[in-house]
């Protein structure tokens, strides 16, 4: 059975279908049906477009930040660090080559963003890591889920300590330390079963290892 959203899309695809969808589904709100139908001007679609644009801008900002961090000696950590460093160094080489002909490009943020655009488009932001989804066949989450040909990573399933496309940065350090604090609270609680405490300890150790790797790769100023 089709959901109302799928049905609206199917009906709206026909000639005059947007009005038919509104009548068939008895929508009081025009905005709701227009959103389901993904028509230009649909309120929900406009909202989703705004979210996607904001996300793209943020991803570019984070990619530029990773580039500038590397230039200043603050390297990423994690299994995907080497691949990211190589990609950023390639962009740096392109920038320096362009500067040979026009030194002003070194001060041109737009030129740098153009060089980083391909990389920023594959960035997916996790709660405590970045996923640079350049090669789906290498994504650990897709292997675990049995969906190696998926177009996007399953960020909620990310094991960033093992995935070859995951990186950790200084911005993730407080998150990892917070994880350790939460685990310590559970481990010290008499209400938590011993078996659960035993299960949590490896997670605590893993979080501390990530923090140590971040500190080693990106010393505090």
MODELLER restraints for C-alpha pairs under 7 A, 6 or more apart:
rsr = mdl.restraints
at = mdl.atoms
rsr.add(forms.Gaussian(group=physical.xy_distance, feature=features.Distance(at['CA:5:A'], at['CA:36:A']), mean=5.04, stdev=0.5))
rsr.add(forms.Gaussian(group=physical.xy_distance, feature=features.Distance(at['CA:8:A'], at['CA:21:A']), mean=5.51, stdev=0.5))
rsr.add(forms.Gaussian(group=physical.xy_distance, feature=features.Distance(at['CA:8:A'], at['CA:33:A']), mean=6.81, stdev=0.5))
rsr.add(forms.Gaussian(group=physical.xy_distance, feature=features.Distance(at['CA:8:A'], at['CA:36:A']), mean=5.95, stdev=0.5))
rsr.add(forms.Gaussian(group=physical.xy_distance, feature=features.Distance(at['CA:8:A'], at['CA:37:A']), mean=5.55, stdev=0.5))
rsr.add(forms.Gaussian(group=physical.xy_distance, feature=features.Distance(at['CA:9:A'], at['CA:36:A']), mean=6.30, stdev=0.5))
rsr.add(forms.Gaussian(group=physical.xy_distance, feature=features.Distance(at['CA:9:A'], at['CA:37:A']), mean=4.50, stdev=0.5))
rsr.add(forms.Gaussian(group=physical.xy_distance, feature=features.Distance(at['CA:11:A'], at['CA:17:A']), mean=5.23, stdev=0.5))
rsr.add(forms.Gaussian(group=physical.xy_distance, feature=features.Distance(at['CA:11:A'], at['CA:20:A']), mean=6.91, stdev=0.5))
rsr.add(forms.Gaussian(group=physical.xy_distance, feature=features.Distance(at['CA:11:A'], at['CA:21:A']), mean=5.68, stdev=0.5))
rsr.add(forms.Gaussian(group=physical.xy_distance, feature=features.Distance(at['CA:12:A'], at['CA:18:A']), mean=4.45, stdev=0.5))
rsr.add(forms.Gaussian(group=physical.xy_distance, feature=features.Distance(at['CA:12:A'], at['CA:21:A']), mean=5.99, stdev=0.5))
rsr.add(forms.Gaussian(group=physical.xy_distance, feature=features.Distance(at['CA:12:A'], at['CA:37:A']), mean=5.95, stdev=0.5))
rsr.add(forms.Gaussian(group=physical.xy_distance, feature=features.Distance(at['CA:22:A'], at['CA:33:A']), mean=6.22, stdev=0.5))
rsr.add(forms.Gaussian(group=physical.xy_distance, feature=features.Distance(at['CA:27:A'], at['CA:33:A']), mean=6.66, stdev=0.5))
rsr.add(forms.Gaussian(group=physical.xy_distance, feature=features.Distance(at['CA:31:A'], at['CA:42:A']), mean=5.89, stdev=0.5))
rsr.add(forms.Gaussian(group=physical.xy_distance, feature=features.Distance(at['CA:31:A'], at['CA:43:A']), mean=5.22, stdev=0.5))
rsr.add(forms.Gaussian(group=physical.xy_distance, feature=features.Distance(at['CA:32:A'], at['CA:44:A']), mean=6.85, stdev=0.5))
rsr.add(forms.Gaussian(group=physical.xy_distance, feature=features.Distance(at['CA:34:A'], at['CA:42:A']), mean=4.37, stdev=0.5))
rsr.add(forms.Gaussian(group=physical.xy_distance, feature=features.Distance(at['CA:34:A'], at['CA:43:A']), mean=6.74, stdev=0.5))
rsr.add(forms.Gaussian(group=physical.xy_distance, feature=features.Distance(at['CA:35:A'], at['CA:42:A']), mean=4.59, stdev=0.5))
rsr.add(forms.Gaussian(group=physical.xy_distance, feature=features.Distance(at['CA:35:A'], at['CA:43:A']), mean=5.49, stdev=0.5))
rsr.add(forms.Gaussian(group=physical.xy_distance, feature=features.Distance(at['CA:35:A'], at['CA:44:A']), mean=4.19, stdev=0.5))
rsr.add(forms.Gaussian(group=physical.xy_distance, feature=features.Distance(at['CA:35:A'], at['CA:45:A']), mean=5.08, stdev=0.5))
rsr.add(forms.Gaussian(group=physical.xy_distance, feature=features.Distance(at['CA:38:A'], at['CA:45:A']), mean=5.41, stdev=0.5))
rsr.add(forms.Gaussian(group=physical.xy_distance, feature=features.Distance(at['CA:59:A'], at['CA:120:A']), mean=5.62, stdev=0.5))
rsr.add(forms.Gaussian(group=physical.xy_distance, feature=features.Distance(at['CA:59:A'], at['CA:123:A']), mean=6.44, stdev=0.5))
rsr.add(forms.Gaussian(group=physical.xy_distance, feature=features.Distance(at['CA:60:A'], at['CA:120:A']), mean=5.24, stdev=0.5))
rsr.add(forms.Gaussian(group=physical.xy_distance, feature=features.Distance(at['CA:63:A'], at['CA:120:A']), mean=5.69, stdev=0.5))
rsr.add(forms.Gaussian(group=physical.xy_distance, feature=features.Distance(at['CA:67:A'], at['CA:88:A']), mean=6.00, stdev=0.5))
rsr.add(forms.Gaussian(group=physical.xy_distance, feature=features.Distance(at['CA:69:A'], at['CA:75:A']), mean=6.65, stdev=0.5))
rsr.add(forms.Gaussian(group=physical.xy_distance, feature=features.Distance(at['CA:74:A'], at['CA:217:A']), mean=6.46, stdev=0.5))
rsr.add(forms.Gaussian(group=physical.xy_distance, feature=features.Distance(at['CA:74:A'], at['CA:218:A']), mean=4.27, stdev=0.5))
rsr.add(forms.Gaussian(group=physical.xy_distance, feature=features.Distance(at['CA:74:A'], at['CA:219:A']), mean=6.83, stdev=0.5))
rsr.add(forms.Gaussian(group=physical.xy_distance, feature=features.Distance(at['CA:75:A'], at['CA:217:A']), mean=5.14, stdev=0.5))
rsr.add(forms.Gaussian(group=physical.xy_distance, feature=features.Distance(at['CA:75:A'], at['CA:218:A']), mean=5.30, stdev=0.5))
rsr.add(forms.Gaussian(group=physical.xy_distance, feature=features.Distance(at['CA:76:A'], at['CA:167:A']), mean=6.19, stdev=0.5))
rsr.add(forms.Gaussian(group=physical.xy_distance, feature=features.Distance(at['CA:76:A'], at['CA:168:A']), mean=5.79, stdev=0.5))
rsr.add(forms.Gaussian(group=physical.xy_distance, feature=features.Distance(at['CA:76:A'], at['CA:169:A']), mean=5.23, stdev=0.5))
rsr.add(forms.Gaussian(group=physical.xy_distance, feature=features.Distance(at['CA:76:A'], at['CA:217:A']), mean=6.22, stdev=0.5))
rsr.add(forms.Gaussian(group=physical.xy_distance, feature=features.Distance(at['CA:76:A'], at['CA:218:A']), mean=6.91, stdev=0.5))
rsr.add(forms.Gaussian(group=physical.xy_distance, feature=features.Distance(at['CA:77:A'], at['CA:167:A']), mean=5.56, stdev=0.5))
rsr.add(forms.Gaussian(group=physical.xy_distance, feature=features.Distance(at['CA:77:A'], at['CA:168:A']), mean=4.93, stdev=0.5))
rsr.add(forms.Gaussian(group=physical.xy_distance, feature=features.Distance(at['CA:77:A'], at['CA:169:A']), mean=6.34, stdev=0.5))
rsr.add(forms.Gaussian(group=physical.xy_distance, feature=features.Distance(at['CA:77:A'], at['CA:213:A']), mean=5.96, stdev=0.5))
rsr.add(forms.Gaussian(group=physical.xy_distance, feature=features.Distance(at['CA:77:A'], at['CA:214:A']), mean=5.43, stdev=0.5))
rsr.add(forms.Gaussian(group=physical.xy_distance, feature=features.Distance(at['CA:77:A'], at['CA:217:A']), mean=5.91, stdev=0.5))
rsr.add(forms.Gaussian(group=physical.xy_distance, feature=features.Distance(at['CA:78:A'], at['CA:161:A']), mean=6.33, stdev=0.5))
rsr.add(forms.Gaussian(group=physical.xy_distance, feature=features.Distance(at['CA:78:A'], at['CA:166:A']), mean=6.23, stdev=0.5))
rsr.add(forms.Gaussian(group=physical.xy_distance, feature=features.Distance(at['CA:78:A'], at['CA:167:A']), mean=4.56, stdev=0.5))
rsr.add(forms.Gaussian(group=physical.xy_distance, feature=features.Distance(at['CA:78:A'], at['CA:168:A']), mean=5.42, stdev=0.5))
rsr.add(forms.Gaussian(group=physical.xy_distance, feature=features.Distance(at['CA:79:A'], at['CA:161:A']), mean=6.63, stdev=0.5))
rsr.add(forms.Gaussian(group=physical.xy_distance, feature=features.Distance(at['CA:79:A'], at['CA:162:A']), mean=6.30, stdev=0.5))
rsr.add(forms.Gaussian(group=physical.xy_distance, feature=features.Distance(at['CA:79:A'], at['CA:163:A']), mean=6.19, stdev=0.5))
rsr.add(forms.Gaussian(group=physical.xy_distance, feature=features.Distance(at['CA:79:A'], at['CA:164:A']), mean=4.76, stdev=0.5))
rsr.add(forms.Gaussian(group=physical.xy_distance, feature=features.Distance(at['CA:79:A'], at['CA:165:A']), mean=6.59, stdev=0.5))
rsr.add(forms.Gaussian(group=physical.xy_distance, feature=features.Distance(at['CA:79:A'], at['CA:166:A']), mean=6.01, stdev=0.5))
rsr.add(forms.Gaussian(group=physical.xy_distance, feature=features.Distance(at['CA:79:A'], at['CA:167:A']), mean=6.40, stdev=0.5))
rsr.add(forms.Gaussian(group=physical.xy_distance, feature=features.Distance(at['CA:80:A'], at['CA:164:A']), mean=4.66, stdev=0.5))
rsr.add(forms.Gaussian(group=physical.xy_distance, feature=features.Distance(at['CA:80:A'], at['CA:165:A']), mean=4.30, stdev=0.5))
rsr.add(forms.Gaussian(group=physical.xy_distance, feature=features.Distance(at['CA:80:A'], at['CA:166:A']), mean=4.80, stdev=0.5))
rsr.add(forms.Gaussian(group=physical.xy_distance, feature=features.Distance(at['CA:80:A'], at['CA:167:A']), mean=5.19, stdev=0.5))
rsr.add(forms.Gaussian(group=physical.xy_distance, feature=features.Distance(at['CA:81:A'], at['CA:167:A']), mean=5.54, stdev=0.5))
rsr.add(forms.Gaussian(group=physical.xy_distance, feature=features.Distance(at['CA:91:A'], at['CA:115:A']), mean=6.22, stdev=0.5))
rsr.add(forms.Gaussian(group=physical.xy_distance, feature=features.Distance(at['CA:91:A'], at['CA:116:A']), mean=6.95, stdev=0.5))
rsr.add(forms.Gaussian(group=physical.xy_distance, feature=features.Distance(at['CA:99:A'], at['CA:105:A']), mean=5.83, stdev=0.5))
rsr.add(forms.Gaussian(group=physical.xy_distance, feature=features.Distance(at['CA:99:A'], at['CA:106:A']), mean=6.41, stdev=0.5))
rsr.add(forms.Gaussian(group=physical.xy_distance, feature=features.Distance(at['CA:105:A'], at['CA:111:A']), mean=6.39, stdev=0.5))
rsr.add(forms.Gaussian(group=physical.xy_distance, feature=features.Distance(at['CA:122:A'], at['CA:132:A']), mean=5.43, stdev=0.5))
rsr.add(forms.Gaussian(group=physical.xy_distance, feature=features.Distance(at['CA:122:A'], at['CA:133:A']), mean=4.97, stdev=0.5))
rsr.add(forms.Gaussian(group=physical.xy_distance, feature=features.Distance(at['CA:122:A'], at['CA:134:A']), mean=5.92, stdev=0.5))
rsr.add(forms.Gaussian(group=physical.xy_distance, feature=features.Distance(at['CA:123:A'], at['CA:130:A']), mean=6.82, stdev=0.5))
rsr.add(forms.Gaussian(group=physical.xy_distance, feature=features.Distance(at['CA:123:A'], at['CA:131:A']), mean=5.70, stdev=0.5))
rsr.add(forms.Gaussian(group=physical.xy_distance, feature=features.Distance(at['CA:123:A'], at['CA:132:A']), mean=4.65, stdev=0.5))
rsr.add(forms.Gaussian(group=physical.xy_distance, feature=features.Distance(at['CA:123:A'], at['CA:133:A']), mean=6.21, stdev=0.5))
rsr.add(forms.Gaussian(group=physical.xy_distance, feature=features.Distance(at['CA:124:A'], at['CA:130:A']), mean=6.04, stdev=0.5))
rsr.add(forms.Gaussian(group=physical.xy_distance, feature=features.Distance(at['CA:124:A'], at['CA:131:A']), mean=5.00, stdev=0.5))
rsr.add(forms.Gaussian(group=physical.xy_distance, feature=features.Distance(at['CA:124:A'], at['CA:132:A']), mean=6.40, stdev=0.5))
rsr.add(forms.Gaussian(group=physical.xy_distance, feature=features.Distance(at['CA:125:A'], at['CA:131:A']), mean=6.23, stdev=0.5))
rsr.add(forms.Gaussian(group=physical.xy_distance, feature=features.Distance(at['CA:126:A'], at['CA:155:A']), mean=6.01, stdev=0.5))
rsr.add(forms.Gaussian(group=physical.xy_distance, feature=features.Distance(at['CA:128:A'], at['CA:172:A']), mean=5.14, stdev=0.5))
rsr.add(forms.Gaussian(group=physical.xy_distance, feature=features.Distance(at['CA:128:A'], at['CA:175:A']), mean=6.08, stdev=0.5))
rsr.add(forms.Gaussian(group=physical.xy_distance, feature=features.Distance(at['CA:128:A'], at['CA:176:A']), mean=6.88, stdev=0.5))
rsr.add(forms.Gaussian(group=physical.xy_distance, feature=features.Distance(at['CA:129:A'], at['CA:160:A']), mean=6.60, stdev=0.5))
rsr.add(forms.Gaussian(group=physical.xy_distance, feature=features.Distance(at['CA:129:A'], at['CA:166:A']), mean=6.53, stdev=0.5))
rsr.add(forms.Gaussian(group=physical.xy_distance, feature=features.Distance(at['CA:129:A'], at['CA:167:A']), mean=5.73, stdev=0.5))
rsr.add(forms.Gaussian(group=physical.xy_distance, feature=features.Distance(at['CA:129:A'], at['CA:168:A']), mean=5.02, stdev=0.5))
rsr.add(forms.Gaussian(group=physical.xy_distance, feature=features.Distance(at['CA:129:A'], at['CA:172:A']), mean=6.39, stdev=0.5))
rsr.add(forms.Gaussian(group=physical.xy_distance, feature=features.Distance(at['CA:130:A'], at['CA:166:A']), mean=5.63, stdev=0.5))
rsr.add(forms.Gaussian(group=physical.xy_distance, feature=features.Distance(at['CA:130:A'], at['CA:167:A']), mean=5.28, stdev=0.5))
rsr.add(forms.Gaussian(group=physical.xy_distance, feature=features.Distance(at['CA:130:A'], at['CA:168:A']), mean=6.47, stdev=0.5))
rsr.add(forms.Gaussian(group=physical.xy_distance, feature=features.Distance(at['CA:131:A'], at['CA:165:A']), mean=5.74, stdev=0.5))
rsr.add(forms.Gaussian(group=physical.xy_distance, feature=features.Distance(at['CA:131:A'], at['CA:166:A']), mean=4.58, stdev=0.5))
rsr.add(forms.Gaussian(group=physical.xy_distance, feature=features.Distance(at['CA:131:A'], at['CA:167:A']), mean=6.54, stdev=0.5))
rsr.add(forms.Gaussian(group=physical.xy_distance, feature=features.Distance(at['CA:132:A'], at['CA:165:A']), mean=5.41, stdev=0.5))
rsr.add(forms.Gaussian(group=physical.xy_distance, feature=features.Distance(at['CA:132:A'], at['CA:166:A']), mean=6.37, stdev=0.5))
rsr.add(forms.Gaussian(group=physical.xy_distance, feature=features.Distance(at['CA:133:A'], at['CA:153:A']), mean=6.96, stdev=0.5))
rsr.add(forms.Gaussian(group=physical.xy_distance, feature=features.Distance(at['CA:133:A'], at['CA:165:A']), mean=6.46, stdev=0.5))
rsr.add(forms.Gaussian(group=physical.xy_distance, feature=features.Distance(at['CA:136:A'], at['CA:148:A']), mean=6.45, stdev=0.5))
rsr.add(forms.Gaussian(group=physical.xy_distance, feature=features.Distance(at['CA:136:A'], at['CA:149:A']), mean=6.62, stdev=0.5))
rsr.add(forms.Gaussian(group=physical.xy_distance, feature=features.Distance(at['CA:137:A'], at['CA:148:A']), mean=5.82, stdev=0.5))
rsr.add(forms.Gaussian(group=physical.xy_distance, feature=features.Distance(at['CA:138:A'], at['CA:164:A']), mean=6.71, stdev=0.5))
rsr.add(forms.Gaussian(group=physical.xy_distance, feature=features.Distance(at['CA:139:A'], at['CA:163:A']), mean=6.40, stdev=0.5))
rsr.add(forms.Gaussian(group=physical.xy_distance, feature=features.Distance(at['CA:139:A'], at['CA:165:A']), mean=6.70, stdev=0.5))
rsr.add(forms.Gaussian(group=physical.xy_distance, feature=features.Distance(at['CA:140:A'], at['CA:163:A']), mean=5.24, stdev=0.5))
rsr.add(forms.Gaussian(group=physical.xy_distance, feature=features.Distance(at['CA:141:A'], at['CA:153:A']), mean=6.64, stdev=0.5))
rsr.add(forms.Gaussian(group=physical.xy_distance, feature=features.Distance(at['CA:141:A'], at['CA:154:A']), mean=5.84, stdev=0.5))
rsr.add(forms.Gaussian(group=physical.xy_distance, feature=features.Distance(at['CA:141:A'], at['CA:157:A']), mean=5.67, stdev=0.5))
rsr.add(forms.Gaussian(group=physical.xy_distance, feature=features.Distance(at['CA:141:A'], at['CA:158:A']), mean=5.55, stdev=0.5))
rsr.add(forms.Gaussian(group=physical.xy_distance, feature=features.Distance(at['CA:142:A'], at['CA:148:A']), mean=5.00, stdev=0.5))
rsr.add(forms.Gaussian(group=physical.xy_distance, feature=features.Distance(at['CA:142:A'], at['CA:153:A']), mean=6.60, stdev=0.5))
rsr.add(forms.Gaussian(group=physical.xy_distance, feature=features.Distance(at['CA:142:A'], at['CA:154:A']), mean=6.82, stdev=0.5))
rsr.add(forms.Gaussian(group=physical.xy_distance, feature=features.Distance(at['CA:160:A'], at['CA:166:A']), mean=5.21, stdev=0.5))
rsr.add(forms.Gaussian(group=physical.xy_distance, feature=features.Distance(at['CA:168:A'], at['CA:214:A']), mean=6.63, stdev=0.5))
rsr.add(forms.Gaussian(group=physical.xy_distance, feature=features.Distance(at['CA:169:A'], at['CA:214:A']), mean=6.26, stdev=0.5))
rsr.add(forms.Gaussian(group=physical.xy_distance, feature=features.Distance(at['CA:170:A'], at['CA:214:A']), mean=6.30, stdev=0.5))
rsr.add(forms.Gaussian(group=physical.xy_distance, feature=features.Distance(at['CA:170:A'], at['CA:218:A']), mean=6.89, stdev=0.5))
rsr.add(forms.Gaussian(group=physical.xy_distance, feature=features.Distance(at['CA:173:A'], at['CA:211:A']), mean=5.80, stdev=0.5))
rsr.add(forms.Gaussian(group=physical.xy_distance, feature=features.Distance(at['CA:176:A'], at['CA:207:A']), mean=5.51, stdev=0.5))
rsr.add(forms.Gaussian(group=physical.xy_distance, feature=features.Distance(at['CA:176:A'], at['CA:211:A']), mean=6.65, stdev=0.5))
rsr.add(forms.Gaussian(group=physical.xy_distance, feature=features.Distance(at['CA:180:A'], at['CA:204:A']), mean=5.41, stdev=0.5))
rsr.add(forms.Gaussian(group=physical.xy_distance, feature=features.Distance(at['CA:180:A'], at['CA:207:A']), mean=6.57, stdev=0.5))
rsr.add(forms.Gaussian(group=physical.xy_distance, feature=features.Distance(at['CA:183:A'], at['CA:200:A']), mean=6.61, stdev=0.5))
rsr.add(forms.Gaussian(group=physical.xy_distance, feature=features.Distance(at['CA:183:A'], at['CA:204:A']), mean=6.49, stdev=0.5))
rsr.add(forms.Gaussian(group=physical.xy_distance, feature=features.Distance(at['CA:186:A'], at['CA:192:A']), mean=6.40, stdev=0.5))
rsr.add(forms.Gaussian(group=physical.xy_distance, feature=features.Distance(at['CA:187:A'], at['CA:197:A']), mean=5.24, stdev=0.5))
